[in-house]
């Protein structure tokens, strides 16, 4: 009989220990969740910079088209609400729309959010860049004219400006060095065809 009492006490103690561990783990996970929510709220309220823009999603069209660069195997969505989305790049609202006279500015990450511009350094003059515009149902074909010759180390004090007139051009902008925001790497393209 005494043997069964000892077994019963061991089983009860084991259950209490396992239950305690579950409660402790649940509490730790809850604390992690609170910390993550706080971090997310701080991120939403953080100051906006050129290489990390966020604008309210009050635009009529969030996705305006597709960016395709065959030479580096890139095909991603062009968004107007955030650069921080997977398989997407961001259209600067202060730049012109694709195909219009002036500079159309597109920003993409190199290392985060699927890193759409991770291979942008491999582009050469003459490479094709295509924008399929969902609003106009047109396809704009650009050619790269320079890549990496314009690295703006002072972009925070001397922001990138987008011309609203002149030949239709495309500026592909990303961080430099990859994964850091010390400078802005700019690839320039000129419109050669519209379909």
C-alpha positions as CSV (number, residue, x, y, z in Angstrom):
1,X,0.0,0.0,0.0
2,X,2.8,2.4,0.9
3,X,4.4,1.7,-2.5
4,X,1.2,3.0,-4.2
5,X,1.2,6.2,-2.1
6,X,4.8,6.9,-3.2
7,X,3.9,6.4,-6.9
8,X,0.8,8.6,-6.5
9,X,2.9,11.4,-4.9
10,X,5.5,11.1,-7.7
11,X,2.8,11.3,-10.4
12,X,1.2,14.3,-8.7
13,X,4.5,16.1,-8.3
14,X,5.3,15.4,-12.0
15,X,2.0,16.8,-13.0
16,X,2.6,19.9,-10.9
17,X,6.1,20.5,-12.4
18,X,4.8,20.0,-15.9
19,X,1.9,22.4,-15.3
20,X,4.2,25.0,-13.7
21,X,6.5,24.8,-16.8
22,X,3.6,25.3,-19.1
23,X,2.5,28.3,-17.1
24,X,6.0,29.8,-17.1
25,X,6.4,29.2,-20.9
26,X,3.0,30.8,-21.5
27,X,4.0,33.9,-19.4
28,X,7.3,34.2,-21.3
29,X,5.5,34.0,-24.7
30,X,3.0,36.6,-23.5
31,X,5.9,38.9,-22.5
32,X,7.5,38.4,-26.0
33,X,4.2,39.3,-27.6
34,X,3.9,42.5,-25.6
35,X,7.4,43.4,-26.5
36,X,6.8,42.7,-30.2
37,X,3.6,44.8,-30.2
38,X,5.5,47.7,-28.5
39,X,8.3,47.4,-31.1
40,X,5.7,47.4,-33.9
41,X,4.0,50.5,-32.5
42,X,7.4,52.3,-32.2
43,X,8.2,51.3,-35.8
44,X,4.9,52.7,-37.1
45,X,5.6,56.0,-35.3
46,X,9.3,56.2,-36.3
47,X,10.6,59.2,-38.4
48,X,10.4,58.6,-42.1
49,X,13.5,58.6,-44.2
50,X,14.2,58.5,-47.9
51,X,15.3,54.9,-47.8
52,X,12.4,53.8,-45.6
53,X,9.3,55.7,-46.7
54,X,5.9,55.0,-45.3
55,X,2.8,56.9,-46.4
56,X,-0.8,56.4,-45.2
57,X,-2.7,53.9,-47.3
58,X,-5.2,56.5,-48.4
59,X,-4.3,56.3,-52.1
60,X,-6.9,55.0,-54.4
61,X,-4.6,52.3,-55.9
62,X,-2.1,50.6,-53.6
63,X,-0.5,48.5,-56.4
64,X,0.0,50.4,-59.6
65,X,1.9,47.9,-61.7
66,X,4.8,45.5,-62.1
67,X,8.5,46.1,-62.4
68,X,10.3,43.5,-64.6
69,X,14.1,43.4,-65.1
70,X,14.8,40.2,-67.2
71,X,18.6,40.4,-66.9
72,X,18.5,39.9,-63.1
73,X,15.3,37.7,-63.1
74,X,13.2,40.4,-61.2
75,X,9.4,40.6,-61.4
76,X,7.8,42.5,-58.5
77,X,4.8,44.6,-57.7
78,X,5.0,48.4,-57.7
79,X,3.2,49.8,-54.6
80,X,2.3,53.3,-53.5
81,X,1.8,52.6,-49.8
82,X,5.0,51.1,-48.5
83,X,8.5,49.8,-49.5
84,X,8.2,47.2,-46.6
85,X,6.3,44.5,-48.4
86,X,7.6,41.2,-49.9
87,X,8.1,41.0,-53.7
88,X,7.4,44.7,-54.0
89,X,9.0,48.0,-54.7
90,X,7.8,51.5,-53.9
91,X,6.8,54.4,-56.2
92,X,7.8,57.8,-54.8
93,X,4.6,59.9,-54.9
94,X,6.6,63.1,-55.5
95,X,8.0,61.6,-58.7
96,X,6.0,61.3,-62.0
97,X,4.1,58.2,-63.0
98,X,5.7,55.7,-65.4
99,X,5.9,56.9,-68.9
100,X,5.3,60.6,-68.1
101,X,7.8,63.4,-68.8
102,X,10.3,63.7,-66.0
103,X,11.7,61.3,-63.4
104,X,9.7,58.3,-62.1
105,X,11.3,57.1,-58.8
106,X,11.2,53.5,-57.7
107,X,12.7,52.4,-54.4
108,X,13.5,48.8,-53.4
109,X,15.3,47.0,-50.6
110,X,18.5,45.1,-51.2
111,X,18.5,42.8,-48.3
112,X,15.1,43.0,-46.5
113,X,11.5,42.1,-47.6
114,X,12.7,39.6,-50.2
115,X,15.5,42.0,-51.4
116,X,14.1,42.9,-54.8
117,X,17.1,45.0,-55.7
118,X,19.7,42.6,-54.3
119,X,21.2,42.1,-57.8
120,X,20.8,45.7,-59.0
121,X,24.6,46.1,-59.1
122,X,24.7,43.6,-62.0
123,X,22.8,45.8,-64.4
124,X,24.7,47.2,-67.4
125,X,23.9,50.0,-69.7
126,X,21.6,48.8,-72.4
127,X,19.8,46.3,-70.1
128,X,16.0,46.4,-70.3
129,X,13.7,47.5,-67.5
130,X,9.9,47.1,-68.0
131,X,7.0,48.6,-66.2
132,X,3.6,47.2,-66.7
133,X,1.2,50.0,-65.6
134,X,-2.1,48.6,-64.3
135,X,-3.8,52.0,-64.4
136,X,-3.1,52.8,-68.0
137,X,-2.8,49.2,-69.3
138,X,0.5,50.2,-70.9
139,X,3.9,48.6,-71.0
140,X,6.8,51.0,-70.7
141,X,10.2,49.7,-71.8
142,X,13.3,51.5,-70.4
143,X,17.0,51.0,-71.1
144,X,19.6,51.4,-68.4
145,X,21.9,54.3,-69.1
146,X,24.0,54.3,-65.9
147,X,24.3,52.1,-62.9
148,X,26.1,52.9,-59.7
149,X,27.9,56.0,-60.9
150,X,25.6,58.1,-58.7
151,X,25.9,57.1,-55.1
152,X,24.5,59.8,-52.8
153,X,26.4,59.7,-49.5
154,X,24.6,63.0,-48.5
155,X,21.0,62.0,-49.4
156,X,19.7,63.0,-46.0
157,X,21.0,66.6,-46.2
158,X,20.7,66.8,-50.0
159,X,17.5,64.8,-50.9
160,X,17.0,63.2,-54.3
161,X,14.9,65.5,-56.4
162,X,12.6,64.2,-59.2
163,X,12.2,66.4,-62.3
164,X,8.6,66.9,-63.4
165,X,9.6,67.8,-67.0
166,X,11.9,66.5,-69.8
167,X,12.4,63.1,-71.3
168,X,10.6,60.2,-69.5
169,X,13.2,58.6,-67.2
170,X,13.2,56.0,-64.5
171,X,15.4,56.1,-61.3
172,X,15.8,52.8,-59.5
173,X,17.0,53.7,-55.9
174,X,18.2,51.4,-53.2
175,X,20.5,51.4,-50.1
176,X,24.3,51.3,-50.2
177,X,26.2,49.5,-49.0
178,X,23.8,46.6,-49.2
179,X,21.8,46.2,-46.0
180,X,22.8,49.7,-44.7
181,X,21.4,53.2,-45.3
182,X,24.7,55.1,-45.4
183,X,24.0,56.1,-49.0
184,X,21.5,55.9,-51.9
185,X,22.5,53.9,-55.0
186,X,20.8,55.2,-58.1
187,X,20.3,53.4,-61.5
188,X,19.2,55.7,-64.3
189,X,17.0,54.5,-67.2
190,X,15.5,56.2,-70.2
191,X,12.2,55.3,-71.9
192,X,12.6,53.8,-75.3
193,X,9.2,52.2,-76.1
194,X,5.6,52.3,-75.0
195,X,3.1,49.5,-75.9
